Amino acid sequence: MGEDKVIIDSNVFVAVFLLEDGLHSRATHLVAELKRQDAVFCTINLVLQETATALSMRKGMTSARTFYASVHDFVDQMLPFDEVVEKESWKEFLSQTKKGTSFVDCALLASLRHYHIGKIASFDRFYPKELLLPVVQ
């Protein structure tokens, strides 16, 4: 893979940080494999916010603080979520028809396209299969 960028979704972060999460072993295996391949881990600030919220709700604020304190060692590149990407995110979100669509998922997809990143690490079925890493499908 060598220097390939992979955008990380919040469900992967949650699964890595919560040992009791049902996807923990798959997530840690995925992260280890990507690191072995020298992947560059990218994400956007909305994903960090969503992850911290999920951890706070599932485990408590100590877990959210631990995540926030260590995530910057985990993420290689924070992708700017500027006005252009936000506009693309709203366009993606408003084009959806399925009830319960996540704005953050749409923002991640818009960021992936905007920054020309080929793959996403996520357990979410929202994303097109060709963008998901094989290990998470």
Chimera marker file (.cmm) of the C-alpha trace (Angstrom):
<marker_set name="trace">
<marker id="1" x="0.000" y="0.000" z="0.000" r="1" g="1" b="0" radius="0.5"/>
<marker id="2" x="2.875" y="2.402" z="0.845" r="1" g="1" b="0" radius="0.5"/>
<marker id="3" x="1.729" y="5.929" z="1.692" r="1" g="1" b="0" radius="0.5"/>
<marker id="4" x="-1.847" y="5.275" z="0.593" r="1" g="1" b="0" radius="0.5"/>
<marker id="5" x="-4.374" y="7.340" z="2.483" r="1" g="1" b="0" radius="0.5"/>
<marker id="6" x="-7.297" y="5.721" z="4.262" r="1" g="1" b="0" radius="0.5"/>
<marker id="7" x="-10.070" y="7.748" z="5.827" r="1" g="1" b="0" radius="0.5"/>
<marker id="8" x="-11.237" y="6.398" z="9.186" r="1" g="1" b="0" radius="0.5"/>
<marker id="9" x="-14.888" y="6.391" z="10.272" r="1" g="1" b="0" radius="0.5"/>
<marker id="10" x="-16.054" y="6.782" z="13.852" r="1" g="1" b="0" radius="0.5"/>
<marker id="11" x="-17.284" y="3.195" z="14.157" r="1" g="1" b="0" radius="0.5"/>
<marker id="12" x="-13.710" y="1.977" z="13.667" r="1" g="1" b="0" radius="0.5"/>
<marker id="13" x="-12.431" y="4.386" z="16.316" r="1" g="1" b="0" radius="0.5"/>
<marker id="14" x="-15.152" y="3.288" z="18.755" r="1" g="1" b="0" radius="0.5"/>
<marker id="15" x="-14.440" y="-0.392" z="18.122" r="1" g="1" b="0" radius="0.5"/>
<marker id="16" x="-10.701" y="0.111" z="18.647" r="1" g="1" b="0" radius="0.5"/>
<marker id="17" x="-11.145" y="2.084" z="21.870" r="1" g="1" b="0" radius="0.5"/>
<marker id="18" x="-13.840" y="-0.111" z="23.455" r="1" g="1" b="0" radius="0.5"/>
<marker id="19" x="-12.569" y="-3.590" z="24.280" r="1" g="1" b="0" radius="0.5"/>
<marker id="20" x="-16.127" y="-4.825" z="24.819" r="1" g="1" b="0" radius="0.5"/>
<marker id="21" x="-17.325" y="-3.635" z="21.390" r="1" g="1" b="0" radius="0.5"/>
<marker id="22" x="-18.459" y="-6.504" z="19.170" r="1" g="1" b="0" radius="0.5"/>
<marker id="23" x="-16.217" y="-5.234" z="16.374" r="1" g="1" b="0" radius="0.5"/>
<marker id="24" x="-13.128" y="-4.687" z="18.530" r="1" g="1" b="0" radius="0.5"/>
<marker id="25" x="-11.064" y="-7.595" z="17.191" r="1" g="1" b="0" radius="0.5"/>
<marker id="26" x="-11.961" y="-6.827" z="13.555" r="1" g="1" b="0" radius="0.5"/>
<marker id="27" x="-11.112" y="-3.147" z="14.082" r="1" g="1" b="0" radius="0.5"/>
<marker id="28" x="-7.778" y="-3.820" z="15.763" r="1" g="1" b="0" radius="0.5"/>
<marker id="29" x="-6.876" y="-6.360" z="13.073" r="1" g="1" b="0" radius="0.5"/>
<marker id="30" x="-7.761" y="-3.799" z="10.392" r="1" g="1" b="0" radius="0.5"/>
<marker id="31" x="-5.679" y="-1.063" z="12.021" r="1" g="1" b="0" radius="0.5"/>
<marker id="32" x="-2.704" y="-3.392" z="12.504" r="1" g="1" b="0" radius="0.5"/>
<marker id="33" x="-2.863" y="-4.510" z="8.871" r="1" g="1" b="0" radius="0.5"/>
<marker id="34" x="-3.099" y="-0.927" z="7.611" r="1" g="1" b="0" radius="0.5"/>
<marker id="35" x="-0.138" y="0.117" z="9.776" r="1" g="1" b="0" radius="0.5"/>
<marker id="36" x="1.839" y="-2.850" z="8.445" r="1" g="1" b="0" radius="0.5"/>
<marker id="37" x="1.124" y="-1.525" z="4.944" r="1" g="1" b="0" radius="0.5"/>
<marker id="38" x="2.210" y="2.015" z="5.915" r="1" g="1" b="0" radius="0.5"/>
<marker id="39" x="-1.234" y="3.483" z="5.332" r="1" g="1" b="0" radius="0.5"/>
<marker id="40" x="-1.738" y="7.132" z="6.204" r="1" g="1" b="0" radius="0.5"/>
<marker id="41" x="-4.742" y="7.440" z="8.546" r="1" g="1" b="0" radius="0.5"/>
<marker id="42" x="-6.927" y="10.458" z="7.785" r="1" g="1" b="0" radius="0.5"/>
<marker id="43" x="-10.196" y="11.741" z="9.167" r="1" g="1" b="0" radius="0.5"/>
<marker id="44" x="-12.200" y="14.922" z="9.709" r="1" g="1" b="0" radius="0.5"/>
<marker id="45" x="-13.055" y="16.781" z="12.896" r="1" g="1" b="0" radius="0.5"/>
<marker id="46" x="-16.713" y="15.737" z="12.706" r="1" g="1" b="0" radius="0.5"/>
<marker id="47" x="-15.663" y="12.093" z="13.053" r="1" g="1" b="0" radius="0.5"/>
<marker id="48" x="-13.645" y="12.894" z="16.164" r="1" g="1" b="0" radius="0.5"/>
<marker id="49" x="-16.631" y="14.709" z="17.639" r="1" g="1" b="0" radius="0.5"/>
<marker id="50" x="-18.996" y="11.850" z="16.786" r="1" g="1" b="0" radius="0.5"/>
<marker id="51" x="-16.574" y="9.280" z="18.247" r="1" g="1" b="0" radius="0.5"/>
<marker id="52" x="-16.111" y="11.202" z="21.488" r="1" g="1" b="0" radius="0.5"/>
<marker id="53" x="-19.886" y="11.495" z="21.829" r="1" g="1" b="0" radius="0.5"/>
<marker id="54" x="-20.401" y="7.766" z="21.184" r="1" g="1" b="0" radius="0.5"/>
<marker id="55" x="-17.716" y="6.850" z="23.715" r="1" g="1" b="0" radius="0.5"/>
<marker id="56" x="-19.211" y="9.218" z="26.284" r="1" g="1" b="0" radius="0.5"/>
<marker id="57" x="-22.649" y="7.684" z="25.801" r="1" g="1" b="0" radius="0.5"/>
<marker id="58" x="-21.467" y="4.060" z="25.837" r="1" g="1" b="0" radius="0.5"/>
<marker id="59" x="-18.708" y="4.152" z="28.442" r="1" g="1" b="0" radius="0.5"/>
<marker id="60" x="-18.529" y="7.620" z="30.005" r="1" g="1" b="0" radius="0.5"/>
<marker id="61" x="-16.503" y="10.786" z="29.846" r="1" g="1" b="0" radius="0.5"/>
<marker id="62" x="-13.277" y="9.115" z="30.979" r="1" g="1" b="0" radius="0.5"/>
<marker id="63" x="-13.365" y="7.016" z="27.810" r="1" g="1" b="0" radius="0.5"/>
<marker id="64" x="-14.069" y="10.104" z="25.677" r="1" g="1" b="0" radius="0.5"/>
<marker id="65" x="-11.146" y="11.953" z="27.300" r="1" g="1" b="0" radius="0.5"/>
<marker id="66" x="-8.806" y="9.003" z="26.767" r="1" g="1" b="0" radius="0.5"/>
<marker id="67" x="-9.809" y="8.858" z="23.112" r="1" g="1" b="0" radius="0.5"/>
<marker id="68" x="-9.285" y="12.586" z="22.607" r="1" g="1" b="0" radius="0.5"/>
<marker id="69" x="-5.912" y="12.528" z="24.359" r="1" g="1" b="0" radius="0.5"/>
<marker id="70" x="-4.601" y="9.708" z="22.182" r="1" g="1" b="0" radius="0.5"/>
<marker id="71" x="-6.351" y="10.061" z="18.828" r="1" g="1" b="0" radius="0.5"/>
<marker id="72" x="-3.845" y="12.583" z="17.516" r="1" g="1" b="0" radius="0.5"/>
<marker id="73" x="-1.137" y="9.917" z="17.884" r="1" g="1" b="0" radius="0.5"/>
<marker id="74" x="-3.366" y="7.570" z="15.880" r="1" g="1" b="0" radius="0.5"/>
<marker id="75" x="-4.412" y="9.919" z="13.060" r="1" g="1" b="0" radius="0.5"/>
<marker id="76" x="-1.688" y="10.947" z="10.632" r="1" g="1" b="0" radius="0.5"/>
<marker id="77" x="-3.631" y="13.692" z="8.876" r="1" g="1" b="0" radius="0.5"/>
<marker id="78" x="-6.679" y="15.741" z="9.807" r="1" g="1" b="0" radius="0.5"/>
<marker id="79" x="-8.390" y="16.736" z="6.591" r="1" g="1" b="0" radius="0.5"/>
<marker id="80" x="-9.649" y="20.324" z="6.561" r="1" g="1" b="0" radius="0.5"/>
<marker id="81" x="-13.426" y="20.525" z="6.757" r="1" g="1" b="0" radius="0.5"/>
<marker id="82" x="-13.746" y="23.921" z="5.137" r="1" g="1" b="0" radius="0.5"/>
<marker id="83" x="-16.691" y="25.698" z="3.494" r="1" g="1" b="0" radius="0.5"/>
<marker id="84" x="-16.158" y="23.888" z="0.188" r="1" g="1" b="0" radius="0.5"/>
<marker id="85" x="-16.207" y="20.428" z="1.780" r="1" g="1" b="0" radius="0.5"/>
<marker id="86" x="-19.149" y="21.398" z="3.977" r="1" g="1" b="0" radius="0.5"/>
<marker id="87" x="-21.102" y="22.494" z="0.895" r="1" g="1" b="0" radius="0.5"/>
<marker id="88" x="-20.280" y="19.171" z="-0.812" r="1" g="1" b="0" radius="0.5"/>
<marker id="89" x="-21.364" y="17.365" z="2.375" r="1" g="1" b="0" radius="0.5"/>
<marker id="90" x="-24.721" y="19.122" z="2.429" r="1" g="1" b="0" radius="0.5"/>
<marker id="91" x="-25.226" y="18.292" z="-1.256" r="1" g="1" b="0" radius="0.5"/>
<marker id="92" x="-24.521" y="14.611" z="-0.527" r="1" g="1" b="0" radius="0.5"/>
<marker id="93" x="-26.736" y="14.616" z="2.570" r="1" g="1" b="0" radius="0.5"/>
<marker id="94" x="-29.684" y="16.327" z="0.883" r="1" g="1" b="0" radius="0.5"/>
<marker id="95" x="-29.531" y="13.911" z="-2.062" r="1" g="1" b="0" radius="0.5"/>
<marker id="96" x="-30.182" y="10.945" z="0.251" r="1" g="1" b="0" radius="0.5"/>
<marker id="97" x="-33.643" y="9.396" z="0.510" r="1" g="1" b="0" radius="0.5"/>
<marker id="98" x="-33.156" y="6.850" z="3.312" r="1" g="1" b="0" radius="0.5"/>
<marker id="99" x="-34.557" y="7.713" z="6.732" r="1" g="1" b="0" radius="0.5"/>
<marker id="100" x="-31.884" y="8.097" z="9.402" r="1" g="1" b="0" radius="0.5"/>
<marker id="101" x="-29.081" y="9.174" z="7.090" r="1" g="1" b="0" radius="0.5"/>
<marker id="102" x="-26.103" y="10.533" z="8.993" r="1" g="1" b="0" radius="0.5"/>
<marker id="103" x="-24.731" y="13.928" z="8.035" r="1" g="1" b="0" radius="0.5"/>
<marker id="104" x="-21.310" y="12.847" z="9.335" r="1" g="1" b="0" radius="0.5"/>
<marker id="105" x="-21.315" y="9.817" z="7.011" r="1" g="1" b="0" radius="0.5"/>
<marker id="106" x="-22.147" y="12.120" z="4.100" r="1" g="1" b="0" radius="0.5"/>
<marker id="107" x="-19.405" y="14.525" z="5.186" r="1" g="1" b="0" radius="0.5"/>
<marker id="108" x="-16.897" y="11.689" z="5.319" r="1" g="1" b="0" radius="0.5"/>
<marker id="109" x="-17.917" y="10.547" z="1.839" r="1" g="1" b="0" radius="0.5"/>
<marker id="110" x="-17.674" y="14.109" z="0.508" r="1" g="1" b="0" radius="0.5"/>
<marker id="111" x="-14.231" y="14.482" z="2.130" r="1" g="1" b="0" radius="0.5"/>
<marker id="112" x="-13.081" y="11.192" z="0.637" r="1" g="1" b="0" radius="0.5"/>
<marker id="113" x="-14.082" y="12.390" z="-2.830" r="1" g="1" b="0" radius="0.5"/>
<marker id="114" x="-12.816" y="15.946" z="-2.357" r="1" g="1" b="0" radius="0.5"/>
<marker id="115" x="-9.356" y="14.833" z="-1.224" r="1" g="1" b="0" radius="0.5"/>
<marker id="116" x="-9.184" y="11.920" z="-3.703" r="1" g="1" b="0" radius="0.5"/>
<marker id="117" x="-8.777" y="9.241" z="-1.055" r="1" g="1" b="0" radius="0.5"/>
<marker id="118" x="-9.397" y="5.768" z="-2.419" r="1" g="1" b="0" radius="0.5"/>
<marker id="119" x="-10.566" y="3.821" z="0.628" r="1" g="1" b="0" radius="0.5"/>
<marker id="120" x="-12.527" y="4.167" z="3.822" r="1" g="1" b="0" radius="0.5"/>
<marker id="121" x="-12.199" y="2.117" z="6.989" r="1" g="1" b="0" radius="0.5"/>
<marker id="122" x="-15.772" y="1.719" z="8.212" r="1" g="1" b="0" radius="0.5"/>
<marker id="123" x="-18.230" y="-0.968" z="9.254" r="1" g="1" b="0" radius="0.5"/>
<marker id="124" x="-21.105" y="1.157" z="7.947" r="1" g="1" b="0" radius="0.5"/>
<marker id="125" x="-23.056" y="-0.158" z="4.963" r="1" g="1" b="0" radius="0.5"/>
<marker id="126" x="-23.824" y="3.406" z="3.868" r="1" g="1" b="0" radius="0.5"/>
<marker id="127" x="-20.624" y="3.648" z="1.842" r="1" g="1" b="0" radius="0.5"/>
<marker id="128" x="-20.259" y="2.146" z="-1.641" r="1" g="1" b="0" radius="0.5"/>
<marker id="129" x="-18.611" y="-1.292" z="-1.448" r="1" g="1" b="0" radius="0.5"/>
<marker id="130" x="-15.819" y="-0.290" z="-3.815" r="1" g="1" b="0" radius="0.5"/>
<marker id="131" x="-14.665" y="2.319" z="-1.295" r="1" g="1" b="0" radius="0.5"/>
<marker id="132" x="-14.650" y="-0.008" z="1.718" r="1" g="1" b="0" radius="0.5"/>
<marker id="133" x="-11.567" y="-1.945" z="2.633" r="1" g="1" b="0" radius="0.5"/>
<marker id="134" x="-12.139" y="-5.683" z="2.029" r="1" g="1" b="0" radius="0.5"/>
<marker id="135" x="-11.519" y="-6.606" z="5.676" r="1" g="1" b="0" radius="0.5"/>
<marker id="136" x="-14.512" y="-4.565" z="6.874" r="1" g="1" b="0" radius="0.5"/>
<marker id="137" x="-17.038" y="-5.750" z="4.293" r="1" g="1" b="0" radius="0.5"/>
<link id1="1" id2="2" r="1" g="1" b="0" radius="0.2"/>
<link id1="2" id2="3" r="1" g="1" b="0" radius="0.2"/>
<link id1="3" id2="4" r="1" g="1" b="0" radius="0.2"/>
<link id1="4" id2="5" r="1" g="1" b="0" radius="0.2"/>
<link id1="5" id2="6" r="1" g="1" b="0" radius="0.2"/>
<link id1="6" id2="7" r="1" g="1" b="0" radius="0.2"/>
<link id1="7" id2="8" r="1" g="1" b="0" radius="0.2"/>
<link id1="8" id2="9" r="1" g="1" b="0" radius="0.2"/>
<link id1="9" id2="10" r="1" g="1" b="0" radius="0.2"/>
<link id1="10" id2="11" r="1" g="1" b="0" radius="0.2"/>
<link id1="11" id2="12" r="1" g="1" b="0" radius="0.2"/>
<link id1="12" id2="13" r="1" g="1" b="0" radius="0.2"/>
<link id1="13" id2="14" r="1" g="1" b="0" radius="0.2"/>
<link id1="14" id2="15" r="1" g="1" b="0" radius="0.2"/>
<link id1="15" id2="16" r="1" g="1" b="0" radius="0.2"/>
<link id1="16" id2="17" r="1" g="1" b="0" radius="0.2"/>
<link id1="17" id2="18" r="1" g="1" b="0" radius="0.2"/>
<link id1="18" id2="19" r="1" g="1" b="0" radius="0.2"/>
<link id1="19" id2="20" r="1" g="1" b="0" radius="0.2"/>
<link id1="20" id2="21" r="1" g="1" b="0" radius="0.2"/>
<link id1="21" id2="22" r="1" g="1" b="0" radius="0.2"/>
<link id1="22" id2="23" r="1" g="1" b="0" radius="0.2"/>
<link id1="23" id2="24" r="1" g="1" b="0" radius="0.2"/>
<link id1="24" id2="25" r="1" g="1" b="0" radius="0.2"/>
<link id1="25" id2="26" r="1" g="1" b="0" radius="0.2"/>
<link id1="26" id2="27" r="1" g="1" b="0" radius="0.2"/>
<link id1="27" id2="28" r="1" g="1" b="0" radius="0.2"/>
<link id1="28" id2="29" r="1" g="1" b="0" radius="0.2"/>
<link id1="29" id2="30" r="1" g="1" b="0" radius="0.2"/>
<link id1="30" id2="31" r="1" g="1" b="0" radius="0.2"/>
<link id1="31" id2="32" r="1" g="1" b="0" radius="0.2"/>
<link id1="32" id2="33" r="1" g="1" b="0" radius="0.2"/>
<link id1="33" id2="34" r="1" g="1" b="0" radius="0.2"/>
<link id1="34" id2="35" r="1" g="1" b="0" radius="0.2"/>
<link id1="35" id2="36" r="1" g="1" b="0" radius="0.2"/>
<link id1="36" id2="37" r="1" g="1" b="0" radius="0.2"/>
<link id1="37" id2="38" r="1" g="1" b="0" radius="0.2"/>
<link id1="38" id2="39" r="1" g="1" b="0" radius="0.2"/>
<link id1="39" id2="40" r="1" g="1" b="0" radius="0.2"/>
<link id1="40" id2="41" r="1" g="1" b="0" radius="0.2"/>
<link id1="41" id2="42" r="1" g="1" b="0" radius="0.2"/>
<link id1="42" id2="43" r="1" g="1" b="0" radius="0.2"/>
<link id1="43" id2="44" r="1" g="1" b="0" radius="0.2"/>
<link id1="44" id2="45" r="1" g="1" b="0" radius="0.2"/>
<link id1="45" id2="46" r="1" g="1" b="0" radius="0.2"/>
<link id1="46" id2="47" r="1" g="1" b="0" radius="0.2"/>
<link id1="47" id2="48" r="1" g="1" b="0" radius="0.2"/>
<link id1="48" id2="49" r="1" g="1" b="0" radius="0.2"/>
<link id1="49" id2="50" r="1" g="1" b="0" radius="0.2"/>
<link id1="50" id2="51" r="1" g="1" b="0" radius="0.2"/>
<link id1="51" id2="52" r="1" g="1" b="0" radius="0.2"/>
<link id1="52" id2="53" r="1" g="1" b="0" radius="0.2"/>
<link id1="53" id2="54" r="1" g="1" b="0" radius="0.2"/>
<link id1="54" id2="55" r="1" g="1" b="0" radius="0.2"/>
<link id1="55" id2="56" r="1" g="1" b="0" radius="0.2"/>
<link id1="56" id2="57" r="1" g="1" b="0" radius="0.2"/>
<link id1="57" id2="58" r="1" g="1" b="0" radius="0.2"/>
<link id1="58" id2="59" r="1" g="1" b="0" radius="0.2"/>
<link id1="59" id2="60" r="1" g="1" b="0" radius="0.2"/>
<link id1="60" id2="61" r="1" g="1" b="0" radius="0.2"/>
<link id1="61" id2="62" r="1" g="1" b="0" radius="0.2"/>
<link id1="62" id2="63" r="1" g="1" b="0" radius="0.2"/>
<link id1="63" id2="64" r="1" g="1" b="0" radius="0.2"/>
<link id1="64" id2="65" r="1" g="1" b="0" radius="0.2"/>
<link id1="65" id2="66" r="1" g="1" b="0" radius="0.2"/>
<link id1="66" id2="67" r="1" g="1" b="0" radius="0.2"/>
<link id1="67" id2="68" r="1" g="1" b="0" radius="0.2"/>
<link id1="68" id2="69" r="1" g="1" b="0" radius="0.2"/>
<link id1="69" id2="70" r="1" g="1" b="0" radius="0.2"/>
<link id1="70" id2="71" r="1" g="1" b="0" radius="0.2"/>
<link id1="71" id2="72" r="1" g="1" b="0" radius="0.2"/>
<link id1="72" id2="73" r="1" g="1" b="0" radius="0.2"/>
<link id1="73" id2="74" r="1" g="1" b="0" radius="0.2"/>
<link id1="74" id2="75" r="1" g="1" b="0" radius="0.2"/>
<link id1="75" id2="76" r="1" g="1" b="0" radius="0.2"/>
<link id1="76" id2="77" r="1" g="1" b="0" radius="0.2"/>
<link id1="77" id2="78" r="1" g="1" b="0" radius="0.2"/>
<link id1="78" id2="79" r="1" g="1" b="0" radius="0.2"/>
<link id1="79" id2="80" r="1" g="1" b="0" radius="0.2"/>
<link id1="80" id2="81" r="1" g="1" b="0" radius="0.2"/>
<link id1="81" id2="82" r="1" g="1" b="0" radius="0.2"/>
<link id1="82" id2="83" r="1" g="1" b="0" radius="0.2"/>
<link id1="83" id2="84" r="1" g="1" b="0" radius="0.2"/>
<link id1="84" id2="85" r="1" g="1" b="0" radius="0.2"/>
<link id1="85" id2="86" r="1" g="1" b="0" radius="0.2"/>
<link id1="86" id2="87" r="1" g="1" b="0" radius="0.2"/>
<link id1="87" id2="88" r="1" g="1" b="0" radius="0.2"/>
<link id1="88" id2="89" r="1" g="1" b="0" radius="0.2"/>
<link id1="89" id2="90" r="1" g="1" b="0" radius="0.2"/>
<link id1="90" id2="91" r="1" g="1" b="0" radius="0.2"/>
<link id1="91" id2="92" r="1" g="1" b="0" radius="0.2"/>
<link id1="92" id2="93" r="1" g="1" b="0" radius="0.2"/>
<link id1="93" id2="94" r="1" g="1" b="0" radius="0.2"/>
<link id1="94" id2="95" r="1" g="1" b="0" radius="0.2"/>
<link id1="95" id2="96" r="1" g="1" b="0" radius="0.2"/>
<link id1="96" id2="97" r="1" g="1" b="0" radius="0.2"/>
<link id1="97" id2="98" r="1" g="1" b="0" radius="0.2"/>
<link id1="98" id2="99" r="1" g="1" b="0" radius="0.2"/>
<link id1="99" id2="100" r="1" g="1" b="0" radius="0.2"/>
<link id1="100" id2="101" r="1" g="1" b="0" radius="0.2"/>
<link id1="101" id2="102" r="1" g="1" b="0" radius="0.2"/>
<link id1="102" id2="103" r="1" g="1" b="0" radius="0.2"/>
<link id1="103" id2="104" r="1" g="1" b="0" radius="0.2"/>
<link id1="104" id2="105" r="1" g="1" b="0" radius="0.2"/>
<link id1="105" id2="106" r="1" g="1" b="0" radius="0.2"/>
<link id1="106" id2="107" r="1" g="1" b="0" radius="0.2"/>
<link id1="107" id2="108" r="1" g="1" b="0" radius="0.2"/>
<link id1="108" id2="109" r="1" g="1" b="0" radius="0.2"/>
<link id1="109" id2="110" r="1" g="1" b="0" radius="0.2"/>
<link id1="110" id2="111" r="1" g="1" b="0" radius="0.2"/>
<link id1="111" id2="112" r="1" g="1" b="0" radius="0.2"/>
<link id1="112" id2="113" r="1" g="1" b="0" radius="0.2"/>
<link id1="113" id2="114" r="1" g="1" b="0" radius="0.2"/>
<link id1="114" id2="115" r="1" g="1" b="0" radius="0.2"/>
<link id1="115" id2="116" r="1" g="1" b="0" radius="0.2"/>
<link id1="116" id2="117" r="1" g="1" b="0" radius="0.2"/>
<link id1="117" id2="118" r="1" g="1" b="0" radius="0.2"/>
<link id1="118" id2="119" r="1" g="1" b="0" radius="0.2"/>
<link id1="119" id2="120" r="1" g="1" b="0" radius="0.2"/>
<link id1="120" id2="121" r="1" g="1" b="0" radius="0.2"/>
<link id1="121" id2="122" r="1" g="1" b="0" radius="0.2"/>
<link id1="122" id2="123" r="1" g="1" b="0" radius="0.2"/>
<link id1="123" id2="124" r="1" g="1" b="0" radius="0.2"/>
<link id1="124" id2="125" r="1" g="1" b="0" radius="0.2"/>
<link id1="125" id2="126" r="1" g="1" b="0" radius="0.2"/>
<link id1="126" id2="127" r="1" g="1" b="0" radius="0.2"/>
<link id1="127" id2="128" r="1" g="1" b="0" radius="0.2"/>
<link id1="128" id2="129" r="1" g="1" b="0" radius="0.2"/>
<link id1="129" id2="130" r="1" g="1" b="0" radius="0.2"/>
<link id1="130" id2="131" r="1" g="1" b="0" radius="0.2"/>
<link id1="131" id2="132" r="1" g="1" b="0" radius="0.2"/>
<link id1="132" id2="133" r="1" g="1" b="0" radius="0.2"/>
<link id1="133" id2="134" r="1" g="1" b="0" radius="0.2"/>
<link id1="134" id2="135" r="1" g="1" b="0" radius="0.2"/>
<link id1="135" id2="136" r="1" g="1" b="0" radius="0.2"/>
<link id1="136" id2="137" r="1" g="1" b="0" radius="0.2"/>
</marker_set>
